[in-house]
Amino acid sequence: MLDGKPLFSLSSLLQYRKNSLDVESALLSKVEDRSVREMILEMVALDPSRRPSIDECLGRWRSSVFPEWFYSPLYPELLDVGSALPQGPSGAGGPDKNALLATHGSPATVISVSELDGLGSDEAPGILLHTSDGRIAKLYNRWPVLAPLLSLYPGLHIDESVAIHDLAGPHDAAVILLSFVLSYVRNCAYPSSRRHGLEIILSLSHSLDDSVIMDRVVPLVTSMATRDEAAFVRASAIFALRVLLLNVDEIRPVDAKVFDDYLIPQLNHMATDPEPMVRIALSRTIADFLETAYRIAGMTDDT
């Protein structure tokens, strides 16, 4: 709503506290939607007792600010996936959640192995996972059902031969989900969770604007391709990066030198990776990277 920028600067905040600043005309003039302006004004009311709660915002501005798809299934799903302590296995063998919290000193997630699809058969039921790992596991297993409900691409796969999908276009739900998934992936403890996070990101990318992909997705995936501690995650990130860049149709002037200044040095780093599977992944995708670089150069030459 505010293009990612804070509403107040320090000087305007001090003016507002003295009730000498008209927020609507001074700070919200570029917000075209009247309902959005109204909601923001009430959220920053000088009197804290007049500020609406989250539930009040969701109720009062339903359909005007928050679209119907946000209420079902997105909002309930995010509440459930984001819960710090989902229900663990029952019975005498189940872990005591309070004891786990006392032992580890921070929120943890207790979930069953059936929710983890890929962590390995050697993990015992009731495995203790970092919160982000548990949330990625939940979202990954529900994705084939959740994605179609939000008109998002439901496929979960990373492969050098993955097809390029021509979908309807950007979807706001994908941007909201992306914020959560990027945060989870950055904090996953298990390599398999980071790989699953990559698959979700790649699925979301088919419904993201090109600028969002270049600003928020490409930097993280490139970092995973060069810095992740697990070789199979680095290799997976290379394949994912290939698809992300192939799907970009428009480049802003600010991204004109993305290959020259950023990606080519990173590709050189990948080429010297000590693990063969990473170098093989690069060899399978390097032609597409070079073709994309040439295509992007042509885009920027035309602008």
C-alpha positions in Angstrom: 0.0 0.0 0.0 2.9 2.3 0.7 5.4 0.8 -1.7 7.3 -0.8 1.2 8.2 2.5 2.8 7.3 3.6 6.4 4.4 5.9 6.7 6.2 8.4 8.9 9.7 9.9 8.8 11.0 11.1 12.2 10.1 14.7 11.5 6.6 13.9 10.3 6.1 11.5 13.3 7.0 14.3 15.7 4.6 16.7 13.9 1.8 14.1 14.0 2.3 13.5 17.8 1.8 17.2 18.2 -1.4 17.0 16.1 0.1 19.5 13.6 0.1 17.2 10.6 -2.7 16.2 8.3 -1.8 12.5 7.5 -4.3 12.1 4.7 -3.2 15.0 2.6 0.5 15.0 3.5 1.3 11.3 3.5 -1.5 9.4 1.9 -2.2 11.4 -1.2 -0.7 8.8 -3.4 -2.9 6.0 -2.0 -5.7 6.0 -4.6 -8.1 3.6 -2.8 -10.4 5.4 -0.4 -11.0 2.4 1.7 -7.3 1.8 2.1 -6.7 5.4 3.1 -9.5 5.2 5.7 -8.1 2.0 7.2 -4.6 3.4 7.5 -5.9 6.6 9.1 -7.7 4.6 11.7 -4.8 2.3 12.3 -2.5 5.3 13.2 -5.1 7.3 15.2 -3.4 9.4 17.9 -5.7 7.9 20.6 -4.6 4.2 20.9 -8.1 3.3 22.0 -9.5 4.3 18.6 -7.2 2.1 16.6 -8.9 -1.0 15.3 -7.7 -4.5 16.1 -6.6 -6.9 13.4 -10.0 -8.7 13.7 -11.8 -5.4 13.4 -9.9 -4.5 10.3 -10.6 -7.9 8.7 -14.3 -7.5 9.4 -14.8 -3.8 8.5 -12.9 -3.8 5.3 -13.8 -7.2 4.0 -14.2 -7.1 0.2 -13.1 -3.4 0.0 -9.5 -3.8 1.2 -9.2 -7.5 1.7 -10.5 -9.7 -1.2 -12.6 -12.7 -0.5 -9.9 -15.2 -1.3 -7.9 -13.8 1.6 -10.5 -15.1 4.1 -10.8 -18.6 2.6 -8.6 -20.4 2.2 -5.5 -18.1 2.6 -6.0 -16.5 6.0 -7.0 -19.7 7.9 -4.2 -21.6 6.2 -1.6 -19.1 7.2 -2.8 -19.1 10.7 -2.5 -22.9 10.9 0.8 -23.1 9.1 2.2 -20.2 11.1 1.2 -21.7 14.5 4.3 -22.3 16.6 3.2 -25.5 18.2 0.8 -27.6 16.0 -0.7 -30.7 17.6 1.9 -33.4 18.0 1.4 -37.2 18.1 -0.8 -38.4 20.9 -0.3 -41.1 23.3 2.4 -42.0 25.9 5.1 -41.8 23.2 4.4 -38.2 22.2 6.8 -35.5 23.4 5.8 -33.0 26.1 5.7 -29.6 24.3 6.3 -27.6 27.5 9.4 -29.6 28.2 10.6 -29.1 24.7 10.2 -25.4 25.0 12.0 -25.4 28.3 14.8 -27.4 26.9 15.3 -25.4 23.7 14.4 -21.9 25.0 12.4 -20.9 21.9 9.3 -22.0 20.0 9.6 -25.4 18.3 7.4 -27.5 16.1 6.4 -31.0 16.9 5.0 -32.9 13.9 4.9 -36.4 12.7 7.1 -37.9 10.1 4.1 -38.4 7.8 4.1 -34.6 7.4 7.7 -34.4 6.3 7.8 -36.3 3.0 11.5 -36.6 2.3 13.3 -36.1 5.6 14.3 -39.7 5.7 13.1 -42.9 7.3 15.6 -42.8 10.1 13.7 -39.9 11.8 11.5 -41.0 14.7 7.8 -40.1 15.0 7.4 -36.8 16.9 10.6 -35.3 15.5 11.5 -31.9 17.0 11.9 -29.4 14.1 12.8 -25.8 14.1 9.6 -23.8 13.6 10.5 -22.9 10.0 11.0 -26.6 9.0 7.7 -27.5 10.4 5.9 -24.7 8.6 7.5 -25.6 5.3 6.6 -29.2 5.8 2.9 -28.3 6.4 2.7 -25.9 3.4 4.5 -28.3 1.1 2.1 -31.2 1.9 -1.0 -29.0 1.5 0.2 -27.2 -1.6 -1.4 -29.5 -4.3 -4.8 -28.7 -2.7 -4.2 -25.1 -1.5 -2.7 -23.8 -4.8 -5.7 -24.5 -7.1 -8.1 -22.9 -4.5 -6.1 -19.7 -4.9 -5.7 -20.1 -8.7 -2.0 -20.7 -8.3 0.2 -23.3 -10.1 0.0 -26.5 -8.0 3.1 -28.3 -9.4 6.0 -29.0 -7.0 9.2 -30.0 -8.9 12.7 -28.8 -9.7 14.3 -30.3 -12.8 16.4 -29.0 -15.7 13.6 -30.1 -18.1 10.7 -28.4 -16.2 8.3 -26.7 -18.7 7.7 -23.0 -18.8 4.1 -22.3 -17.9 2.0 -19.6 -19.4 -0.4 -18.8 -16.5 -3.0 -16.0 -16.1 -0.5 -13.6 -14.6 0.4 -12.1 -11.3 -1.8 -12.8 -8.3 -1.7 -10.9 -5.0 -2.1 -14.2 -3.0 1.3 -15.3 -4.5 3.0 -12.2 -3.2 1.6 -12.7 0.3 2.6 -16.3 0.4 6.0 -15.5 -0.9 6.8 -13.3 2.0 6.1 -16.1 4.4 7.9 -18.8 2.4 11.1 -16.7 2.0 11.2 -16.1 5.7 10.8 -19.8 6.5 13.4 -20.9 4.0 16.0 -18.5 5.4 15.6 -20.1 8.8 15.2 -23.8 7.9 17.6 -26.2 9.7 17.2 -29.2 7.4 18.4 -29.2 3.8 15.3 -31.1 2.7 13.1 -28.4 4.1 15.1 -25.8 2.1 14.7 -27.9 -1.0 10.9 -28.1 -0.4 10.9 -24.3 0.1 12.6 -23.9 -3.3 9.9 -26.0 -4.9 7.1 -23.8 -3.4 8.9 -20.6 -4.5 9.3 -22.0 -8.0 5.6 -22.8 -8.1 4.7 -19.3 -6.8 7.0 -17.6 -9.3 4.5 -18.4 -12.1 2.1 -16.0 -10.5 4.6 -13.3 -9.5 5.3 -10.1 -11.3 8.8 -10.0 -13.0 9.9 -7.1 -10.7 9.1 -9.2 -7.6 11.0 -12.2 -9.0 14.1 -10.0 -9.7 14.0 -8.1 -6.4 13.0 -10.8 -3.9 13.4 -14.2 -5.4 16.5 -14.2 -7.6 18.8 -12.9 -4.8 17.7 -15.6 -2.3 17.9 -18.5 -4.8 21.3 -17.3 -6.1 22.6 -17.2 -2.6 21.3 -20.8 -2.0 23.0 -21.9 -5.2 26.4 -20.6 -4.0 26.3 -20.7 -0.2 24.0 -23.5 1.1 25.8 -26.1 3.1 24.1 -29.0 1.3 25.3 -29.8 -2.3 21.9 -31.1 -3.4 20.3 -27.9 -2.3 22.8 -25.9 -4.2 22.2 -28.0 -7.3 18.4 -27.6 -6.9 18.8 -23.8 -6.6 20.7 -23.7 -9.9 17.9 -25.5 -11.7 15.3 -23.2 -10.0 17.3 -20.1 -10.9 17.3 -21.2 -14.5 13.5 -21.4 -14.6 13.0 -18.1 -12.8 15.1 -16.3 -15.3 13.6 -18.0 -18.3 10.2 -16.8 -17.1 11.2 -13.2 -16.8 9.6 -11.3 -19.8 10.3 -7.6 -18.8 13.4 -6.1 -17.3 13.5 -2.7 -15.6 16.4 -0.3 -16.3 17.7 -0.9 -12.8 18.2 -4.6 -13.6 19.8 -4.0 -17.0 23.2 -5.2 -15.8 22.0 -8.0 -13.5 24.1 -10.6 -15.4 27.3 -8.4 -15.8 27.4 -7.1 -12.3 25.8 -9.9 -10.3 24.9 -13.2 -11.9 28.0 -13.9 -14.0 30.3 -13.7 -10.9 28.0 -16.0 -9.1 28.0 -18.5 -12.0 31.8 -18.5 -12.0 31.6 -19.4 -8.3 29.2 -22.2 -9.0 31.6 -23.5 -11.7 34.3 -24.0 -9.0 32.0 -25.8 -6.5 33.8 -28.8 -5.0 30.8 -31.0 -5.4 30.3 -32.7 -8.8 26.5 -32.6 -8.6 26.6 -28.8 -8.4 29.0 -28.5 -11.4 26.8 -31.0 -13.3 23.7 -28.9 -12.6 25.5 -25.8 -13.9 26.7 -27.7 -17.0 23.1 -28.7 -17.8 21.8 -25.2 -17.4 24.6 -22.9 -18.6 23.3 -22.7 -22.1 19.9 -21.4 -20.8 21.7 -18.9 -18.6 23.7 -17.5 -21.5 20.6 -17.4 -23.7 18.8 -15.5 -21.0 21.7 -13.1 -20.6 21.6 -12.4 -24.3 17.8 -11.9 -24.2 18.0 -9.5 -21.3 20.7 -7.5 -23.0 18.4 -7.2 -26.0 15.5 -6.0 -23.8 17.6 -3.3 -22.3 19.1 -2.2 -25.6 15.5 -1.6 -26.9 14.6 0.6 -23.9 
